[in-house]
Amino acid sequence: MRALVQRVSDASVTVDNQVVGEIGPGLLILVCAMQGDSKDNADKLAAKVAKLRIFQDDAGKMNRSLIDTGRAALVVSQFTLAADTRSGNRPGFSTAAAPQDGERLYEYFADQLSNLGIATARGQFGAEMKVRLLNDGPVTIWLDI
C-alpha cells in the first residue's frame, strides 16, 4: 500500500457540497491499495502511520506520534498515488488494485487506525471529493509498504 501523509492543523473532505469527514490537528492520509496488497499490508501501514513520530515534543523536535498526541486522522482514498509516469505524459494506473479490492483495503486500513485508538474520519471511496487542508510545517511524507 502507498500513502502520502501530511501533518495538518485541520482538514476536511466534501462530497456534493456536504462535508463527509473532517479533523482538527492530526494527519491527512491519502492512501492507495496496489495490486497484490493484502490486509497484512494495511495492518503494517496503519501501525507505521500510528507510530510515525512527526509531531513536535516539548523540545520542538519531531518525536511524537498520533498515538502519543491523541490527534486525529483523515483517511482519503487516492488511487492516483499509483501513477506510473515513466513514459509519455499521461500517467498510467495499472498497478493500482482493482476498485473492489481498493475499497476493501481502504476501509480496512481506516478501521485499523481506529482500532489503534486514533479518532479516524474518512473520505468517500470512489467519489469526486474536494479535500481542504492546512498543512502544518509543512510536513509531508511518502510511505510505501
C-alpha positions in Angstrom: 0.0 0.0 0.0 1.0 3.6 -0.6 0.3 6.6 1.5 1.1 10.3 1.4 0.9 11.6 4.9 0.5 15.3 5.7 0.7 16.8 9.1 -2.2 19.3 9.3 -3.7 21.9 11.6 -7.1 20.9 10.1 -8.5 19.1 7.1 -11.9 18.2 5.6 -13.4 16.3 2.7 -16.5 17.5 0.9 -18.7 15.4 -1.5 -21.6 17.0 -3.3 -21.3 20.1 -1.1 -21.5 18.1 2.1 -18.6 17.6 4.5 -18.2 13.9 4.9 -15.1 13.9 7.1 -13.1 16.5 9.0 -10.4 16.7 11.7 -8.6 19.3 13.7 -4.9 18.8 14.3 -3.5 15.5 13.1 -2.8 13.7 9.8 -4.4 13.7 6.4 -3.6 10.3 4.9 -4.0 9.9 1.2 -3.9 6.1 0.7 -3.8 3.8 -2.4 -4.0 0.0 -2.4 -1.7 -1.6 -5.0 -2.1 -4.8 -6.9 -1.2 -7.7 -4.7 -1.8 -5.8 -1.4 -3.4 -7.6 1.4 -4.8 -7.0 4.9 -1.2 -7.6 6.1 0.0 -4.6 4.1 -2.9 -2.5 5.5 -2.0 -3.6 9.1 1.6 -2.7 8.6 0.7 0.7 7.1 -1.7 1.5 9.9 0.9 0.6 12.5 3.5 2.7 10.8 1.2 5.8 10.5 0.0 5.5 14.0 3.6 5.4 15.4 5.2 7.8 12.9 6.9 10.4 15.0 6.3 13.7 13.2 4.7 15.8 15.9 6.8 18.1 18.0 7.7 17.3 21.5 8.3 19.8 24.3 11.8 20.5 22.9 10.5 21.3 19.5 11.7 18.1 17.9 9.6 15.8 15.7 9.4 13.0 18.3 5.7 12.3 18.9 3.1 10.2 17.1 -0.6 10.2 16.6 -0.8 7.7 19.5 1.4 9.9 21.7 -0.5 13.1 21.0 -4.1 11.8 20.7 -4.5 13.6 17.4 -6.9 12.5 14.6 -6.5 11.1 11.1 -8.5 11.8 8.0 -8.1 8.9 5.5 -8.8 9.6 1.9 -8.7 7.1 -1.0 -6.3 8.3 -3.7 -5.8 5.8 -6.5 -3.7 8.3 -8.4 -0.8 7.5 -6.0 -0.3 4.5 -8.2 0.5 6.8 -11.2 3.2 5.5 -13.5 4.8 8.4 -15.3 7.9 6.7 -16.7 6.9 7.0 -20.3 4.8 9.6 -22.1 2.9 12.4 -20.5 -0.3 10.6 -19.5 0.0 8.7 -16.2 -0.9 5.0 -16.1 -2.7 3.4 -13.2 -2.4 -0.3 -14.0 -0.6 -1.0 -10.7 -3.5 0.2 -8.6 -5.6 -2.5 -7.0 -9.0 -3.3 -8.7 -11.7 -0.9 -7.3 -13.4 -3.6 -5.2 -10.0 -4.6 -3.6 -9.0 -1.0 -3.2 -12.2 -0.1 -1.4 -12.0 -3.2 0.9 -8.4 -2.4 1.8 -9.1 1.4 2.2 -11.9 0.7 4.6 -9.8 -2.0 6.5 -6.9 0.4 6.8 -9.1 3.2 8.3 -10.7 0.6 10.6 -7.2 -0.5 11.8 -6.3 3.1 12.6 -9.5 3.4 14.6 -8.8 0.1 16.4 -5.4 1.5 17.5 -7.3 4.2 19.3 -7.0 7.0 16.8 -10.0 9.2 16.0 -10.5 8.5 12.3 -12.6 10.3 9.8 -12.9 9.3 6.1 -13.5 10.5 2.7 -15.8 8.6 0.4 -14.3 5.9 -1.8 -14.7 6.5 -5.5 -16.4 9.8 -5.1 -15.4 13.1 -6.6 -14.0 14.7 -3.4 -12.8 18.2 -2.5 -10.1 18.0 0.0 -9.2 21.0 2.1 -6.2 21.1 4.4 -3.9 23.4 6.2 -0.5 21.7 6.1 1.4 22.2 9.3 5.1 22.6 8.9 4.8 21.7 6.0 5.4 18.1 6.8 4.6 15.6 4.0 5.9 12.1 4.0 5.6 9.3 1.4 5.1 5.7 2.7 5.3 2.5 0.6 4.5 -0.7 2.5 
